[in-house]
Amino acid sequence: MQLLLPLAQSSGNTAAGAGVGAFLILWILISLAVFIFWIWMLIDVLGSNMPTSEKLLWGLVVFFLPLIGSLIYFFVRRGSTRTV
């Protein structure tokens, strides 16, 4: 990532610099969204009415596998408790 920025700046090609800048902004926004989703799932696990052992297990899964654990919890556990 650090190698691309000096190349774009030194070449005088503003389109390449804009592309790298857009990529960095997109990467930051995606990372922020994943972080917010992870925090939301941790809070949801802690605030749920599951038994303590199940809550601890889900908390560890979400904590140590941030994106994948959060997605698994969201679709498996949280999805099964919704009423349609």
N, C-alpha and C positions, 0 to 999 in steps of 0.2 A: 504494500500500500504506500509506503514512504518512497518507494522507487518510482512510482507513477507520477507523483506530483511534481518533482523536479524536472522530469522529462517533458511533461506538458508545459511547464513554465518556460523552460529553456528553448523549446522549439518555436515559440512565438505563435503557436497555433491555439487560438482562444477557444476553438470548438473542443479540442482535447481537454483543455483545462475545465471547461464547463461540464464536460462529460464526467470527469473525475469528481468534480464538486457535486454534481447531481447524484452520483453514485454514493458518495460519502453521506450526503443528506438523507438519501433513501435508507442506507444502512443504519444510520442513527435512529431514524423514525421506526424502523422495524425492530431494532433492539429495544427501544423504549416501549413499544407495544408489547413485546414478549415479556419484558420486566414487569410491566403493569399487570399483565395476565397472570404471571407467576405469583405476584403478591396477592392478587384477588383470590387465586385458588388456595394459597396458604391460609388466608383469612377465612375462606369458606370452610376449609377442613377444620380449623380450630373452633369455629362457631357452630359446627354441625351438631346434631343430637345423636351421633353414632356412639357406640360403646367406646370406652377409653382405649382399649387395645386396637380396635379398628381405626380409630382416629390417629393413634400413634403411628400405625403402619402407613396410612395414607399420607400423614404428615412427612414421614421419612421419604416416601416415594416422591412426593412433590418437591421436597427440599433438595434431595440429592440428584434428581433428574429433572431440572427445572422445566424445560420445554416439553419433553416427552411425558414426564410424570404429570404435569399440569393438564396436558391434552387427554391423557388416559383417565385421570380423575374427572375431568369435565364431561367426557362422553360416557364413561362407564358408571361411575358412582353418582355424580350429580344428575346425569340424564335419567337414571333409574328412579330418582326420588321425585321427579316432577310429575304433576298430575295434569293430564291433558283433557 
